[in-house]
């Protein structure tokens, strides 16, 4: 009789588990339910871009993939326009967006892993523009400054009360606008300016730096509600790669 009862109990248990799995409510011990991590980047050379073979590559892409390899993560990296990726980061759970500038305005909006690399923020103008900028406040006198939608540099100027911003949906459009006289200055990073000049076959002597705002570190930004364990695992991987000199090796490759 005991054997029959045991068999009946096992049969009932198997039915219950089958129903739970079919409903999607059964979670194996030690595995939390929830959406998988979504890793996003934008096209912004040399950090991330599509090469001649159609492959996603770049300074930041190599660093993130090195971190993924270190922790055994095989999540695919998706490419989106910056404004869309940033909105996903703000509104969706389990999103990682790179390369994201870590600023005071953003500090409490996200969780951070890094740093990945450093850039310099510079206001550029056409050669011979005669713009004389000695402090950031002076730049308010510029008629039109080209910036990139939802970019940290645009956010900085907006927070400082700038009302002379010309916003582009694609970062490379600002250089086109500058050379065409549609804006009087643009706020770029030094790395991005160098790459866009090279890719567009634009002679570097056509533009000049008129004011440097300063240096900024770029990170992987994670959604605010990301699990602390996820952040710990990713950050510890970055730290190990940094200690072994692997991250600096990647930086030296892309930033000789």
Beta strands, then each sheet from edge to edge (+ up, - down):
strand 1: 38-41
strand 2: 49-50
strand 3: 56-57
strand 4: 77-79
strand 5: 95-101
strand 6: 111-126
strand 7: 145-148
strand 8: 165-168
strand 9: 185-189
strand 10: 207-222
sheet 1: 4+ 1+ 5+ 10- 6+ 9- 7- 8-
sheet 2: 2+ 3-
end
